[in-house]
Amino acid sequence: MTDGEVTEEWTGPRHVVLERIGHAPRCAALLDIWKAARVGNVMAARSALDPIILAKAGLLPFVWVLERDAGGACFYRLIGESIRRNFNMPMRGRYVHEIFDQDMSRLISSRCERILSEAEIMFTSGRVYRDGKAVYYARRLVLPLRDEDGTARFLIGTVDQSEMGRDTNRVDNPRFTNDFVAFVGVESI
């Protein structure tokens, strides 16, 4: 694969996606916390996710929360320190299009919209590039969250990453190349 390629979405059975999530410890932990926070609802409320539980699970440095504004654009409400360091820039309060180039911004925004409008989770895996060189391999899980009125308006995500080379703490102009992209409806989890 070359820098910036994106694969087709996985259309196989749900259990394969859940197995892959299970092999990514942070992703599996976040999914378990999210499921427990649903309390009989299809989707967890943002307010039901306890930061103390996320911290005890070791997730806070690796978690981000996006919010969809009234116009449909997503911005970062919360960004874990490990994620922020990878981008080497402040991200809290910034919109997706302010951080990523136009192509990546469109891709990320369309995936966020799908997760929220279709009530799905997304799991991806693939390399993250800097200057045409793969610097780490990432497995990402993104889950929808509802507001107090029941509207799907927030997304929470985490990443499990494995180093692929030196200087993986800074990624200038990161590009993502996914070798696996899957969406699963929340009602089936």
C-alpha positions as CSV (number, residue, x, y, z in Angstrom):
1,M,0.0,0.0,0.0
2,T,1.1,3.5,-0.6
3,D,0.7,6.6,1.5
4,G,-3.0,7.7,1.6
5,E,-4.7,4.6,0.2
6,V,-7.8,3.4,1.9
7,T,-9.2,-0.1,1.5
8,E,-12.8,-1.2,0.9
9,E,-14.9,-1.6,4.0
10,W,-15.2,-5.1,5.5
11,T,-18.5,-6.7,4.8
12,G,-17.9,-10.0,6.6
13,P,-19.5,-11.3,9.7
14,R,-19.8,-9.2,12.9
15,H,-18.0,-11.8,15.0
16,V,-14.8,-11.3,13.0
17,V,-14.8,-7.5,13.8
18,L,-15.4,-8.2,17.5
19,E,-12.6,-10.8,17.5
20,R,-10.2,-8.2,16.0
21,I,-11.3,-5.6,18.6
22,G,-10.6,-8.2,21.3
23,H,-7.0,-8.4,20.1
24,A,-6.5,-4.7,20.6
25,P,-6.5,-4.3,24.4
26,R,-7.4,-0.6,24.5
27,C,-10.1,-0.9,21.9
28,A,-11.6,-3.9,23.8
29,A,-11.5,-2.0,27.1
30,L,-13.2,1.0,25.6
31,L,-15.9,-1.2,24.0
32,D,-16.5,-2.9,27.4
33,I,-16.8,0.4,29.2
34,W,-19.1,1.8,26.5
35,K,-21.3,-1.3,26.6
36,A,-21.6,-1.0,30.4
37,A,-22.5,2.7,30.2
38,R,-25.4,2.0,27.9
39,V,-27.6,1.0,30.8
40,G,-30.4,-0.5,28.7
41,N,-30.0,2.0,25.8
42,V,-28.8,1.3,22.3
43,M,-26.1,3.9,22.7
44,A,-24.2,5.2,25.8
45,A,-24.7,8.8,26.8
46,R,-21.6,11.0,26.9
47,S,-22.4,11.8,30.5
48,A,-22.5,8.1,31.4
49,L,-18.8,7.6,30.6
50,D,-16.9,8.0,33.9
51,P,-13.5,9.5,33.4
52,I,-12.3,7.7,36.6
53,I,-13.2,4.3,34.9
54,L,-11.4,5.4,31.7
55,A,-8.4,6.4,33.8
56,K,-8.3,3.1,35.8
57,A,-8.4,1.2,32.5
58,G,-5.4,3.2,31.4
59,L,-7.3,4.8,28.5
60,L,-7.2,8.5,29.1
61,P,-4.0,9.3,27.3
62,F,-5.3,7.3,24.2
63,V,-8.9,8.6,24.0
64,W,-10.4,11.4,22.0
65,V,-14.0,12.8,22.0
66,L,-15.4,14.5,19.0
67,E,-18.6,16.6,19.0
68,R,-20.8,17.3,15.9
69,D,-21.9,20.9,15.9
70,A,-25.2,22.2,14.6
71,G,-23.8,22.5,11.1
72,G,-22.6,18.9,11.0
73,A,-18.9,19.5,11.4
74,C,-16.9,17.7,14.1
75,F,-14.4,19.2,16.5
76,Y,-12.3,17.7,19.3
77,R,-13.8,18.2,22.8
78,L,-11.1,16.0,24.5
79,I,-7.8,14.7,23.3
80,G,-5.6,12.3,25.2
81,E,-2.0,13.3,25.7
82,S,-0.6,10.4,23.7
83,I,-2.7,11.4,20.7
84,R,-1.9,15.0,21.0
85,R,1.9,14.2,21.1
86,N,1.5,12.1,17.9
87,F,0.2,15.2,16.1
88,N,2.6,17.6,17.8
89,M,-0.1,20.3,18.0
90,P,-3.0,21.4,20.2
91,M,-6.2,19.8,19.0
92,R,-8.8,20.5,21.7
93,G,-11.5,22.8,20.3
94,R,-10.2,22.4,16.7
95,Y,-12.2,21.1,13.8
96,V,-11.2,18.0,11.8
97,H,-10.7,20.2,8.7
98,E,-8.2,22.4,10.7
99,I,-6.0,19.4,11.5
100,F,-6.1,17.2,8.4
101,D,-5.7,17.9,4.7
102,Q,-8.8,18.1,2.5
103,D,-8.9,14.5,1.5
104,M,-8.3,13.1,5.0
105,S,-10.8,15.6,6.5
106,R,-13.5,14.5,4.0
107,L,-12.8,10.8,4.8
108,I,-12.8,11.3,8.6
109,S,-15.9,13.6,8.5
110,S,-17.9,11.1,6.4
111,R,-17.0,8.3,8.7
112,C,-18.0,10.3,11.8
113,E,-21.3,11.2,10.1
114,R,-21.9,7.5,9.3
115,I,-21.2,6.4,12.8
116,L,-23.6,9.0,14.3
117,S,-26.4,8.8,11.7
118,E,-26.4,5.0,11.3
119,A,-25.7,4.2,15.0
120,E,-22.6,2.1,14.2
121,I,-19.2,1.5,15.6
122,M,-16.1,1.7,13.5
123,F,-12.9,-0.4,13.8
124,T,-9.9,0.1,11.6
125,S,-6.4,-1.1,11.4
126,G,-3.5,0.1,9.4
127,R,-0.2,2.0,9.1
128,V,0.2,5.7,9.9
129,Y,2.7,7.5,7.7
130,R,5.0,10.5,8.1
131,D,7.0,11.7,5.1
132,G,6.1,8.6,3.2
133,K,7.5,6.3,5.9
134,A,5.3,4.1,8.1
135,V,6.0,5.1,11.7
136,Y,3.4,3.1,13.6
137,Y,0.6,0.5,13.1
138,A,-2.7,1.6,14.6
139,R,-5.9,-0.2,15.5
140,R,-8.7,2.3,16.2
141,L,-12.2,2.0,17.6
142,V,-14.7,4.8,17.3
143,L,-18.1,4.6,19.1
144,P,-21.1,6.9,19.0
145,L,-22.4,8.7,22.1
146,R,-25.7,10.4,22.6
147,D,-26.4,13.7,24.4
148,E,-29.0,14.0,27.3
149,D,-31.8,14.4,24.7
150,G,-30.9,11.1,23.1
151,T,-29.3,12.6,20.0
152,A,-26.2,10.9,18.6
153,R,-23.8,13.9,18.7
154,F,-20.5,12.7,20.2
155,L,-17.9,10.1,19.2
156,I,-15.3,8.5,21.5
157,G,-12.3,6.7,20.1
158,T,-9.1,5.1,21.2
159,V,-6.0,3.7,19.5
160,D,-3.7,0.7,20.1
161,Q,-0.5,1.4,18.3
162,S,2.7,-0.5,17.7
163,E,5.9,1.1,16.7
164,M,7.3,0.6,13.3
165,G,10.4,2.8,13.4
166,R,12.1,5.6,15.3
167,D,10.6,8.8,16.5
168,T,7.0,7.5,16.7
169,N,6.0,10.2,19.3
170,R,5.8,12.9,16.6
171,V,3.9,12.6,13.4
172,D,4.0,15.7,11.2
173,N,1.2,15.6,8.6
174,P,0.1,12.1,9.4
175,R,-1.5,9.9,6.7
176,F,-3.5,6.8,7.5
177,T,-3.6,3.7,5.4
178,N,-6.1,1.2,6.5
179,D,-5.9,-2.4,5.7
180,F,-9.1,-3.2,7.6
181,V,-12.2,-0.9,7.9
182,A,-15.4,-2.2,9.5
183,F,-18.7,-0.8,10.7
184,V,-21.0,-2.7,13.0
185,G,-24.5,-1.6,14.1
186,V,-24.7,-0.8,17.8
187,E,-27.9,-2.8,18.2
188,S,-26.0,-6.0,17.4
189,I,-23.4,-5.5,20.1
